[in-house]
Amino acid sequence: MTDNRPSSNQWLSTDPWDLHRRAEKDRLRHNEKVKEIIKENLGEIIGQQDIITSEDGKIVKVPIRGVELPHIRYDPHGKKGVGQGQGGSQPGQVIGRSGQQGQGTGKQAGTEPGVDFYEAEFTIDELAEMVFEDLHLPNLRDKGTKDIVSDQIHFDSISRRGPQSNIDRKRTLIAAWKRNAAQGEPGWLINEEDKRFKTWEIVPEKQRNAVILAMRDVSGSMGEFEAYICRSFYYWMLRFLQKKYTSAEIVFITCHTEAKEVDEHTFFASGDSGGTRLSAAYKLSLEIIEKRFNPREWNIYPFMFSDGYNWGDHEVVEYMKKLVEYSNLVGYGEIANDLWGQAGGLAPLGQSLTDAFQDDSRVVVIKIASKEDVWPALKQFFSKHPEMASL
């Protein structure tokens, strides 16, 4: 009688495709785990300066703790055996360690275990996809007749020629079966004439009119940290709008004691000097809306970022009341400085706005005290229901 049991040097599966599928499933599962960790730590990641200053298409490295790249481990000490062990181990039980007993930083030996991590590589666009996944312009409504058209690519057409990556397998097999059947030999033999390829066409897609008025306090009290937070928030806001609302208009306004409309480069590069009278920015916003963006035809979103030091808080409140009548949502972000940050509350301007509009869901007032608060601020401002979003 022949013994058909596999010997110790035989594979239980000799199907290379089966092994390939298992490896692919493991790779996909690993990638999903990495994305979950990235999403859980977006607040820490998107505030990093090297990411904000990166150019489109550049690869950025994000440290991922607690997850390792899949790989084969070999015993570094050359011990005998194939890893059967003594048995009786439980899930989660530490069965051995390699290397020295202690790990640490610096030149002296440590006594505590380290934390495994590796750097995952993403393009700025890939990272942006995760950031923008759940963001929307809030309270967006159909307004007016001045719809803007943006081009969208749809794979709706079929052609007999095209790249192999676009082949339509189902239609190709149907064409092959029909041809073989017509020749009296039904089967799945595929010739070049049977191949069918998906092709794309540019389809116009209407988008709702939307304008964002990005206002920035550039007074002397806006220090290096405040200016960085302001640029960081508007950097991600701008990318979000360019990605998901390609037809949205953006108006850039800087303000100290006077306000002026500027281009994108000047808005991000402006230094900080002078006093603060933010009512000038709100007044200029109202003038721009009345001249160029009819509220009956446009969804309007004014945003202001400041440290809260301002002359004439009551003037800001009055202008804000008029602005709210025109707008879908009005946002005010207060960047906490040392005094107000330690106190835990808002500066006088932020408190005045909170008191005046605490029952109006169209006004969102938030406080940013660290780089990690930029992501919650984006969620708070760009939620479909901002009054339900939580920091």
HELIX and SHEET records of a PDB file:
HELIX    1   1 PRO A   16  GLU A   40  1                                  25    
HELIX    2   2 LEU A   42  ILE A   45  1                                   4    
HELIX    3   3 GLN A   49  ILE A   52  1                                   4    
HELIX    4   4 ILE A  124  PHE A  132  1                                   9    
HELIX    5   5 GLN A  164  ASN A  166  5                                   3    
HELIX    6   6 ARG A  169  ALA A  182  1                                  14    
HELIX    7   7 GLU A  192  ASP A  194  5                                   3    
HELIX    8   8 GLU A  224  LYS A  244  1                                  21    
HELIX    9   9 GLU A  264  ALA A  269  1                                   6    
HELIX   10  10 SER A  279  ARG A  292  1                                  14    
HELIX   11  11 ASP A  313  TYR A  326  1                                  14    
HELIX   12  12 ASP A  338  ALA A  343  1                                   6    
HELIX   13  13 PRO A  348  PHE A  357  1                                  10    
HELIX   14  14 LYS A  371  ASP A  373  5                                   3    
HELIX   15  15 VAL A  374  PHE A  381  1                                   8    
SHEET    1   A 2 ILE A  59  ARG A  65  0                                        
SHEET    2   A 2 PHE A 117  THR A 123 -1                                        
SHEET    1   B 2 ILE A 148  SER A 159  0                                        
SHEET    2   B 2 PHE A 197  GLN A 207 -1                                        
SHEET    1   C 6 ALA A 259  VAL A 262  0                                        
SHEET    2   C 6 GLU A 249  CYS A 255 -1                                        
SHEET    3   C 6 ALA A 210  ASP A 217  1                                        
SHEET    4   C 6 ASN A 299  SER A 306  1                                        
SHEET    5   C 6 VAL A 330  ILE A 335  1                                        
SHEET    6   C 6 VAL A 363  ILE A 368  1                                        
END                                                                             
